[in-house]
Amino acid sequence: MSVIGTYSHFVYGEVYQRDQQWPQQLVSGNWRGYVLSHKSGCGNIWIHSRKREGKNKRRNLRVEAMWPDLSRPSEIEMEAIDDSEHLDQILLHAQQISQPILIDWMANWCRKCIYLKPKLEKLAAEYHDKVKFYYVDVNKVPQTLVKRGNISKMPTIQLWKDGEMKAEVIGGHKAWLVIEEVREMIQKFL
């Protein structure tokens, strides 16, 4: 059984102990024969070492964890844009509050689009108070909206500010590269 699998909610852990024998076993990854059980109390974990003689040794380890910031979302679902009127309303509202918007032009049949969408939703969580993220499924909207965005390839990620398109990234390459290019594009217009 994996320690990481058992206590996956620990993002970062530091183990303090009394014996010098344990760090070598922890570093080498030799966890066979050990059973983890959580002891009541803040941060105490008992580790039982099974020996061939049948005796169990107990060692009290203190584990400190750095918990994620739960006040910020880890991802924000992008809102869909249905037609040109909806886009006009979004652009007008964004112009009034002086906030750029990002539009992901995608299609359900596009594998790269489907793969990129959750990564953009995580990026939306990073910029949740600075940029609003939307998506347009080009097969479900009128073609006048697609022509308005001047879309020829998918996925295309556009940044709109002050009612007009300022920059775009055409995402035909690796997702992590696309995300980095989108991040640079956002930083340029913030």
Accessible surface in RSA format (square Angstrom, percent):
REM  Atomic radii and reference values for relative SASA: ProtOr
REM  Chains: A
REM  Algorithm: Lee & Richards
REM  Probe-radius: 1.40
REM  Slices: 20
REM RES _ NUM      All-atoms   Total-Side   Main-Chain    Non-polar    All polar
REM                ABS   REL    ABS   REL    ABS   REL    ABS   REL    ABS   REL
RES MET A   1   192.22  99.5 112.06  74.2  80.17 190.9 109.57  93.2  82.65 109.5
RES SER A   2    65.15  55.1  49.85  66.5  15.30  35.2  45.51  96.9  19.64  27.5
RES VAL A   3    48.06  31.6  43.85  39.7   4.21  10.1  44.26  38.5   3.79  10.3
RES ILE A   4   141.25  80.4 138.05 102.8   3.20   7.7 141.12 101.6   0.12   0.3
RES GLY A   5    55.59  68.6   0.00   N/A  55.59  68.6  34.00  93.3  21.59  48.4
RES THR A   6    53.60  38.1  23.96  24.3  29.65  70.7  31.00  41.6  22.61  34.2
RES TYR A   7    29.05  13.6  24.86  14.1   4.20  10.9  18.44  13.9  10.62  13.1
RES SER A   8    83.81  70.8  60.49  80.7  23.32  53.7  29.75  63.3  54.06  75.7
RES HIS A   9    94.54  51.7  81.55  56.7  12.99  33.2  65.41  67.4  29.13  33.9
RES PHE A  10    47.04  23.5  29.92  18.5  17.12  44.6  29.92  18.1  17.12  49.0
RES VAL A  11    96.13  63.3  63.57  57.6  32.56  78.4  69.62  60.5  26.50  71.9
RES TYR A  12   115.34  53.8 111.12  63.2   4.22  11.0  89.50  67.3  25.84  31.8
RES GLY A  13    41.76  51.5   0.00   N/A  41.76  51.5  10.00  27.4  31.76  71.1
RES GLU A  14    70.06  40.2  67.55  51.1   2.51   6.0  24.88  48.1  45.18  36.9
RES VAL A  15    62.45  41.1  33.77  30.6  28.69  69.1  33.77  29.3  28.69  77.8
RES TYR A  16    96.44  45.0  90.26  51.4   6.19  16.1  73.61  55.3  22.84  28.2
RES GLN A  17    47.26  26.4  13.32   9.7  33.94  80.8  11.69  24.9  35.58  27.0
RES ARG A  18   198.95  83.5 167.82  85.5  31.13  74.1  77.26 105.6 121.69  73.8
RES ASP A  19    56.56  39.6  51.51  51.3   5.05  11.9  12.37  29.1  44.19  44.1
RES GLN A  20   146.34  81.8 137.37 100.4   8.97  21.4  65.15 138.7  81.19  61.6
RES GLN A  21    91.15  51.0  83.92  61.3   7.23  17.2  33.99  72.4  57.16  43.4
RES TRP A  22     2.84   1.1   2.84   1.4   0.00   0.0   2.32   1.2   0.53   0.9
RES PRO A  23    51.33  37.4  49.40  45.0   1.93   7.0  51.33  42.4   0.00   0.0
RES GLN A  24   134.32  75.1 125.47  91.7   8.86  21.1  47.92 102.0  86.41  65.5
RES GLN A  25    39.30  22.0  37.86  27.7   1.44   3.4  15.49  33.0  23.81  18.1
RES LEU A  26    47.34  26.4  31.77  22.7  15.57  39.1  32.08  22.5  15.26  41.1
RES VAL A  27   133.58  87.9 103.83  94.0  29.75  71.7 110.69  96.2  22.89  62.1
RES SER A  28    83.73  70.8  43.06  57.5  40.66  93.7  49.84 106.1  33.89  47.5
RES GLY A  29    46.43  57.3   0.00   N/A  46.43  57.3  22.92  62.9  23.50  52.6
RES ASN A  30    71.78  49.5  66.02  63.8   5.77  13.9  16.73  40.3  55.06  53.2
RES TRP A  31    59.34  23.8  51.24  24.8   8.10  19.0  41.29  22.0  18.06  29.3
RES ARG A  32   210.75  88.5 191.04  97.4  19.70  46.9  83.03 113.5 127.72  77.4
RES GLY A  33    38.60  47.6   0.00   N/A  38.60  47.6  25.21  69.2  13.39  30.0
RES TYR A  34    43.48  20.3  21.33  12.1  22.15  57.6   8.19   6.2  35.29  43.5
RES VAL A  35    45.60  30.0  43.53  39.4   2.06   5.0  45.60  39.6   0.00   0.0
RES LEU A  36    31.68  17.6  12.07   8.6  19.61  49.3  12.07   8.5  19.61  52.8
RES SER A  37    45.45  38.4  40.23  53.7   5.22  12.0  39.14  83.3   6.31   8.8
RES HIS A  38   107.78  58.9  77.71  54.0  30.07  76.9  59.65  61.5  48.14  56.0
RES LYS A  39    77.56  37.8  71.97  44.2   5.59  13.3  44.04  39.6  33.52  35.7
RES SER A  40    98.39  83.1  79.72 106.4  18.67  43.0  53.63 114.2  44.75  62.7
RES GLY A  41    47.82  59.0   0.00   N/A  47.82  59.0  32.69  89.7  15.13  33.9
RES CYS A  42   132.18 100.0  99.88 111.4  32.30  75.9  45.03 114.1  87.15  94.0
RES GLY A  43    21.54  26.6   0.00   N/A  21.54  26.6  15.78  43.3   5.76  12.9
RES ASN A  44    35.90  24.8  35.90  34.7   0.00   0.0   0.00   0.0  35.90  34.7
RES ILE A  45     8.70   4.9   8.70   6.5   0.00   0.0   8.70   6.3   0.00   0.0
RES TRP A  46    54.36  21.8  54.36  26.3   0.00   0.0  49.54  26.4   4.81   7.8
RES ILE A  47     4.50   2.6   4.23   3.2   0.27   0.7   4.23   3.0   0.27   0.7
RES HIS A  48    35.59  19.5  35.59  24.7   0.00   0.0  22.46  23.1  13.13  15.3
RES SER A  49    11.37   9.6  11.37  15.2   0.00   0.0   0.69   1.5  10.68  15.0
RES ARG A  50   155.31  65.2 133.69  68.2  21.62  51.5  41.92  57.3 113.39  68.7
RES LYS A  51    90.41  44.1  73.55  45.1  16.86  40.1  42.50  38.3  47.91  51.0
RES ARG A  52   242.31 101.7 202.64 103.3  39.66  94.4  82.71 113.0 159.60  96.7
RES GLU A  53   128.47  73.8  91.52  69.2  36.95  88.0  55.74 107.8  72.73  59.4
RES GLY A  54    64.02  78.9   0.00   N/A  64.02  78.9  35.94  98.6  28.08  62.9
RES LYS A  55   146.14  71.3 140.80  86.4   5.34  12.7  89.84  80.9  56.31  60.0
RES ASN A  56    95.34  65.7  65.99  63.8  29.35  70.7  11.17  26.9  84.17  81.4
RES LYS A  57    83.93  40.9  80.21  49.2   3.72   8.9  56.00  50.4  27.93  29.8
RES ARG A  58   162.39  68.2 132.24  67.4  30.15  71.8  30.23  41.3 132.16  80.1
RES ARG A  59    31.44  13.2  27.33  13.9   4.11   9.8  20.70  28.3  10.74   6.5
RES ASN A  60    50.65  34.9  38.02  36.7  12.63  30.4   5.46  13.1  45.19  43.7
RES LEU A  61     3.41   1.9   3.33   2.4   0.07   0.2   3.41   2.4   0.00   0.0
RES ARG A  62   120.96  50.8 119.62  61.0   1.34   3.2  48.57  66.4  72.38  43.9
RES VAL A  63    22.00  14.5  14.74  13.3   7.26  17.5  14.74  12.8   7.26  19.7
RES GLU A  64    77.62  44.6  73.30  55.5   4.32  10.3  33.25  64.3  44.37  36.2
RES ALA A  65    29.39  27.0   2.67   4.1  26.72  60.8   4.33   6.1  25.06  66.4
RES MET A  66   125.40  64.9 119.24  78.9   6.15  14.6  86.37  73.4  39.02  51.7
RES TRP A  67   143.49  57.6 122.32  59.2  21.17  49.7 101.00  53.9  42.49  68.9
RES PRO A  68    77.34  56.4  60.20  54.9  17.13  62.3  71.63  59.1   5.70  35.4
RES ASP A  69    90.02  63.1  67.57  67.2  22.46  53.1  41.00  96.5  49.02  48.9
RES LEU A  70   156.40  87.1 125.81  90.0  30.60  76.9 127.45  89.5  28.95  77.9
RES SER A  71    99.32  83.9  57.41  76.6  41.91  96.6  57.02 121.4  42.30  59.3
RES ARG A  72   110.07  46.2 101.45  51.7   8.61  20.5  40.89  55.9  69.17  41.9
RES PRO A  73    59.35  43.3  40.73  37.1  18.63  67.7  52.06  43.0   7.29  45.3
RES SER A  74    95.84  81.0  73.71  98.4  22.13  51.0  55.00 117.1  40.84  57.2
RES GLU A  75    85.48  49.1  70.86  53.6  14.63  34.8  19.79  38.3  65.70  53.6
RES ILE A  76    55.28  31.5  52.26  38.9   3.01   7.3  55.28  39.8   0.00   0.0
RES GLU A  77   138.51  79.5 120.41  91.1  18.09  43.1  37.14  71.8 101.37  82.8
RES MET A  78     5.77   3.0   0.00   0.0   5.77  13.7   0.99   0.8   4.78   6.3
RES GLU A  79    80.33  46.1  75.08  56.8   5.25  12.5  35.03  67.8  45.29  37.0
RES ALA A  80    41.20  37.9  29.93  46.2  11.27  25.6  29.93  42.1  11.27  29.9
RES ILE A  81     2.48   1.4   0.04   0.0   2.44   5.9   0.04   0.0   2.44   6.6
RES ASP A  82    89.33  62.6  82.88  82.5   6.45  15.2  26.59  62.6  62.74  62.6
RES ASP A  83    51.77  36.3  51.77  51.5   0.00   0.0  11.97  28.2  39.80  39.7
RES SER A  84    31.10  26.3  30.01  40.1   1.09   2.5  27.10  57.7   4.00   5.6
RES GLU A  85   127.63  73.3 125.46  94.9   2.17   5.2  43.19  83.5  84.44  68.9
RES HIS A  86    48.53  26.5  46.65  32.4   1.88   4.8  29.60  30.5  18.93  22.0
RES LEU A  87     0.44   0.2   0.44   0.3   0.00   0.0   0.44   0.3   0.00   0.0
RES ASP A  88    66.65  46.7  61.12  60.8   5.54  13.1  28.19  66.3  38.47  38.4
RES GLN A  89   119.85  67.0 112.39  82.1   7.46  17.8  41.62  88.6  78.23  59.3
RES ILE A  90    15.55   8.8  10.67   7.9   4.88  11.8  14.77  10.6   0.78   2.1
RES LEU A  91    11.27   6.3  10.79   7.7   0.48   1.2  10.80   7.6   0.47   1.3
RES LEU A  92   105.72  58.9 103.27  73.9   2.45   6.2 105.24  73.9   0.48   1.3
RES HIS A  93   106.00  57.9 104.74  72.8   1.26   3.2  68.95  71.1  37.05  43.1
RES ALA A  94     8.67   8.0   7.31  11.3   1.36   3.1   8.04  11.3   0.62   1.6
RES GLN A  95    90.33  50.5  75.89  55.5  14.44  34.4  17.97  38.2  72.37  54.9
RES GLN A  96   131.93  73.8  93.60  68.4  38.33  91.3  40.42  86.0  91.51  69.4
RES ILE A  97    94.40  53.7  67.97  50.6  26.43  63.7  75.71  54.5  18.69  50.7
RES SER A  98    84.92  71.8  64.64  86.3  20.28  46.7  37.66  80.2  47.26  66.2
RES GLN A  99    34.99  19.6  30.78  22.5   4.21  10.0   7.71  16.4  27.29  20.7
RES PRO A 100     6.34   4.6   6.34   5.8   0.00   0.0   6.34   5.2   0.00   0.0
RES ILE A 101     1.82   1.0   1.82   1.4   0.00   0.0   1.82   1.3   0.00   0.0
RES LEU A 102     0.00   0.0   0.00   0.0   0.00   0.0   0.00   0.0   0.00   0.0
RES ILE A 103     0.05   0.0   0.05   0.0   0.00   0.0   0.05   0.0   0.00   0.0
RES ASP A 104     0.14   0.1   0.14   0.1   0.00   0.0   0.00   0.0   0.14   0.1
RES TRP A 105     0.21   0.1   0.21   0.1   0.00   0.0   0.21   0.1   0.00   0.0
RES MET A 106     4.58   2.4   4.58   3.0   0.00   0.0   3.86   3.3   0.72   1.0
RES ALA A 107     0.00   0.0   0.00   0.0   0.00   0.0   0.00   0.0   0.00   0.0
RES ASN A 108    83.44  57.5  66.64  64.4  16.80  40.4  28.76  69.2  54.68  52.9
RES TRP A 109   167.62  67.3 138.38  67.0  29.24  68.6 142.75  76.1  24.87  40.3
RES CYS A 110    12.66   9.6   9.55  10.7   3.11   7.3   3.11   7.9   9.55  10.3
RES ARG A 111   211.98  89.0 200.85 102.4  11.12  26.5  78.84 107.7 133.14  80.7
RES LYS A 112   106.68  52.0 103.13  63.3   3.55   8.5  74.90  67.4  31.78  33.9
RES CYS A 113     0.10   0.1   0.00   0.0   0.10   0.2   0.10   0.3   0.00   0.0
RES ILE A 114    83.15  47.3  79.30  59.1   3.85   9.3  79.70  57.4   3.45   9.4
RES TYR A 115   133.44  62.3 126.81  72.1   6.63  17.2  96.35  72.4  37.09  45.7
RES LEU A 116     3.97   2.2   3.97   2.8   0.00   0.0   3.97   2.8   0.00   0.0
RES LYS A 117    43.62  21.3  43.62  26.8   0.00   0.0  15.95  14.4  27.67  29.5
RES PRO A 118    64.69  47.1  64.42  58.7   0.27   1.0  64.69  53.4   0.00   0.0
RES LYS A 119    71.18  34.7  67.55  41.4   3.63   8.6  28.88  26.0  42.29  45.1
RES LEU A 120     0.00   0.0   0.00   0.0   0.00   0.0   0.00   0.0   0.00   0.0
RES GLU A 121    19.57  11.2  19.57  14.8   0.00   0.0   0.06   0.1  19.51  15.9
RES LYS A 122   118.85  58.0 116.51  71.5   2.34   5.6  59.84  53.9  59.01  62.9
RES LEU A 123     2.32   1.3   0.84   0.6   1.48   3.7   1.64   1.2   0.68   1.8
RES ALA A 124     2.94   2.7   2.44   3.8   0.49   1.1   2.44   3.4   0.49   1.3
RES ALA A 125     4.97   4.6   3.63   5.6   1.34   3.0   3.98   5.6   0.99   2.6
RES GLU A 126    84.43  48.5  69.41  52.5  15.02  35.8  36.79  71.2  47.64  38.9
RES TYR A 127    13.30   6.2  13.30   7.6   0.00   0.0   8.38   6.3   4.92   6.1
RES HIS A 128    74.68  40.8  51.08  35.5  23.60  60.4  31.37  32.3  43.31  50.4
RES ASP A 129    96.42  67.5  67.96  67.6  28.46  67.3  33.44  78.7  62.98  62.8
RES LYS A 130   105.37  51.4  98.05  60.2   7.32  17.4  52.56  47.3  52.81  56.3
RES VAL A 131     2.68   1.8   0.00   0.0   2.68   6.5   0.00   0.0   2.68   7.3
RES LYS A 132    75.80  37.0  74.29  45.6   1.51   3.6  40.45  36.4  35.35  37.7
RES PHE A 133     8.97   4.5   2.80   1.7   6.16  16.0   2.80   1.7   6.16  17.6
RES TYR A 134    18.20   8.5  18.20  10.4   0.00   0.0   0.47   0.4  17.72  21.9
RES TYR A 135    44.78  20.9  44.78  25.5   0.00   0.0  11.21   8.4  33.56  41.4
RES VAL A 136     0.49   0.3   0.36   0.3   0.13   0.3   0.49   0.4   0.00   0.0
RES ASP A 137     9.99   7.0   7.70   7.7   2.29   5.4   6.22  14.6   3.78   3.8
RES VAL A 138     8.45   5.6   8.19   7.4   0.26   0.6   8.19   7.1   0.26   0.7
RES ASN A 139    91.82  63.3  58.39  56.4  33.43  80.5  26.53  63.9  65.28  63.1
RES LYS A 140   153.17  74.7 117.14  71.9  36.03  85.8  79.12  71.2  74.06  78.9
RES VAL A 141    14.48   9.5   3.94   3.6  10.55  25.4   6.33   5.5   8.15  22.1
RES PRO A 142    67.85  49.4  55.37  50.5  12.48  45.4  67.23  55.5   0.62   3.8
RES GLN A 143   101.28  56.6  95.93  70.1   5.35  12.7  53.39 113.6  47.88  36.3
RES THR A 144    93.69  66.6  87.64  88.9   6.05  14.4  79.54 106.8  14.15  21.4
RES LEU A 145     0.15   0.1   0.15   0.1   0.00   0.0   0.15   0.1   0.00   0.0
RES VAL A 146    15.00   9.9  14.85  13.4   0.14   0.3  14.85  12.9   0.14   0.4
RES LYS A 147   158.26  77.2 138.31  84.9  19.95  47.5  88.53  79.7  69.73  74.3
RES ARG A 148    97.61  41.0  69.47  35.4  28.14  67.0  42.40  57.9  55.21  33.5
RES GLY A 149     2.62   3.2   0.00   N/A   2.62   3.2   1.14   3.1   1.48   3.3
RES ASN A 150   125.42  86.5 111.04 107.3  14.38  34.6  21.45  51.6 103.97 100.5
RES ILE A 151    25.45  14.5   2.66   2.0  22.79  54.9   3.81   2.7  21.64  58.7
RES SER A 152   100.74  85.1  62.97  84.0  37.77  87.0  50.92 108.4  49.82  69.8
RES LYS A 153   130.11  63.5 125.14  76.8   4.96  11.8  73.73  66.4  56.37  60.0
RES MET A 154    50.02  25.9  25.21  16.7  24.81  59.1  25.21  21.4  24.81  32.9
RES PRO A 155     0.44   0.3   0.44   0.4   0.00   0.0   0.44   0.4   0.00   0.0
RES THR A 156     3.01   2.1   3.01   3.1   0.00   0.0   1.94   2.6   1.07   1.6
RES ILE A 157     0.00   0.0   0.00   0.0   0.00   0.0   0.00   0.0   0.00   0.0
RES GLN A 158     0.21   0.1   0.21   0.2   0.00   0.0   0.00   0.0   0.21   0.2
RES LEU A 159     0.26   0.1   0.26   0.2   0.00   0.0   0.26   0.2   0.00   0.0
RES TRP A 160    13.67   5.5  12.52   6.1   1.15   2.7  12.56   6.7   1.11   1.8
RES LYS A 161    52.83  25.8  50.51  31.0   2.32   5.5  20.37  18.3  32.46  34.6
RES ASP A 162    79.73  55.8  62.49  62.2  17.24  40.8  18.04  42.5  61.69  61.5
RES GLY A 163    31.57  38.9   0.00   N/A  31.57  38.9  11.21  30.8  20.36  45.6
RES GLU A 164    96.28  55.3  94.73  71.7   1.55   3.7  27.78  53.7  68.50  55.9
RES MET A 165    76.03  39.4  53.50  35.4  22.53  53.6  53.00  45.1  23.03  30.5
RES LYS A 166    78.79  38.4  48.69  29.9  30.09  71.7  19.31  17.4  59.47  63.3
RES ALA A 167    24.09  22.2  16.76  25.9   7.33  16.7  24.09  33.9   0.00   0.0
RES GLU A 168    76.00  43.6  49.60  37.5  26.40  62.9  14.55  28.1  61.45  50.2
RES VAL A 169    13.47   8.9   9.86   8.9   3.61   8.7  13.47  11.7   0.00   0.0
RES ILE A 170    72.41  41.2  59.50  44.3  12.91  31.1  59.50  42.8  12.91  35.0
RES GLY A 171     1.65   2.0   0.00   N/A   1.65   2.0   0.00   0.0   1.65   3.7
RES GLY A 172    43.30  53.4   0.00   N/A  43.30  53.4  28.49  78.2  14.81  33.2
RES HIS A 173    69.78  38.1  57.25  39.8  12.53  32.1  51.75  53.3  18.03  21.0
RES LYS A 174   136.53  66.6 127.14  78.0   9.39  22.4  81.43  73.3  55.10  58.7
RES ALA A 175    13.76  12.7   5.40   8.3   8.36  19.0   6.85   9.6   6.91  18.3
RES TRP A 176   160.38  64.4 156.00  75.5   4.39  10.3 148.47  79.2  11.91  19.3
RES LEU A 177    66.68  37.1  66.40  47.5   0.27   0.7  66.40  46.6   0.27   0.7
RES VAL A 178     0.82   0.5   0.82   0.7   0.00   0.0   0.82   0.7   0.00   0.0
RES ILE A 179    18.61  10.6  18.61  13.9   0.00   0.0  18.61  13.4   0.00   0.0
RES GLU A 180    73.42  42.1  73.42  55.5   0.00   0.0  26.56  51.4  46.85  38.3
RES GLU A 181    69.49  39.9  65.91  49.9   3.57   8.5  28.41  54.9  41.08  33.5
RES VAL A 182     0.00   0.0   0.00   0.0   0.00   0.0   0.00   0.0   0.00   0.0
RES ARG A 183    61.09  25.6  61.09  31.1   0.00   0.0  32.11  43.9  28.97  17.6
RES GLU A 184   117.14  67.3 109.18  82.6   7.96  19.0  42.87  82.9  74.27  60.6
RES MET A 185    12.88   6.7   7.42   4.9   5.46  13.0  11.66   9.9   1.22   1.6
RES ILE A 186     0.44   0.2   0.11   0.1   0.33   0.8   0.11   0.1   0.33   0.9
RES GLN A 187   102.27  57.2  85.68  62.6  16.59  39.5  36.48  77.6  65.79  49.9
RES LYS A 188   158.87  77.5 124.59  76.4  34.29  81.6  82.34  74.1  76.53  81.5
RES PHE A 189    42.15  21.1  38.04  23.6   4.11  10.7  42.04  25.5   0.11   0.3
RES LEU A 190    88.86  49.5  29.39  21.0  59.46 149.5  52.43  36.8  36.43  98.0
END  Absolute sums over single chains surface
CHAIN  1 A    12415.6      10054.2       2361.4       6573.5       5842.0
END  Absolute sums over all chains
TOTAL         12415.6      10054.2       2361.4       6573.5       5842.0
